[in-house]
């Protein structure tokens, strides 16, 4: 930033495994979003290595990163970014046009419990329902990796649990590698593995002996 150099991440050494459910915990400014953006090919690190299978995310050009995101990664953000003039079904079906091995949009919406709201517009849905549409849109292209940035941050407790249940169902039924970043420590109980970030570093790592169901999560 001008003459000021900001180190978002330092000395991060991390392996993530196929089918794993990982929660990244940390306060604002700890580097969570930067790490997620590097994993998703949205940001490029200024040093080190970042690889997904045979994809080099550091040496890749814009076209290669676009292909990586299109073919392998689904994103869910805190704000839903739905197209207001399209129905629920149309918002999800839009992604099929760029996917090589898409699910049926109706199947994706059924997976998040919205198969009865196909013809509704975003303005006719609650915040939690809109977020579940965003999850369905992310998974309809059958991504290998689902990256979720504070997916319950704008939601109340009960609605947030419904969204978490939809994300957990995707991980369990489709085997999608799932990474959630959050400042909400209660969500950590749902993960296979919890990584704690602080000051741009991984300051703690733990594995859960048993994953909690969304119904068991309290905050």
HELIX and SHEET records of a PDB file:
HELIX    1   1 UNK A   32  UNK A   39  1                                   8    
HELIX    2   2 UNK A   62  UNK A   72  1                                  11    
HELIX    3   3 UNK A   88  UNK A   93  1                                   6    
HELIX    4   4 UNK A   94  UNK A   98  5                                   5    
HELIX    5   5 UNK A  105  UNK A  111  1                                   7    
HELIX    6   6 UNK A  122  UNK A  124  5                                   3    
HELIX    7   7 UNK A  127  UNK A  139  1                                  13    
HELIX    8   8 UNK A  157  UNK A  174  1                                  18    
HELIX    9   9 UNK A  185  UNK A  190  5                                   6    
HELIX   10  10 UNK A  214  UNK A  216  5                                   3    
SHEET    1   A 6 UNK A  73  UNK A  76  0                                        
SHEET    2   A 6 UNK A 145  UNK A 149  1                                        
SHEET    3   A 6 UNK A 177  UNK A 182  1                                        
SHEET    4   A 6 UNK A  21  UNK A  25  1                                        
SHEET    5   A 6 UNK A 193  UNK A 198  1                                        
SHEET    6   A 6 UNK A 201  UNK A 207 -1                                        
SHEET    1   B 2 UNK A  51  UNK A  52  0                                        
SHEET    2   B 2 UNK A  55  UNK A  56 -1                                        
END                                                                             
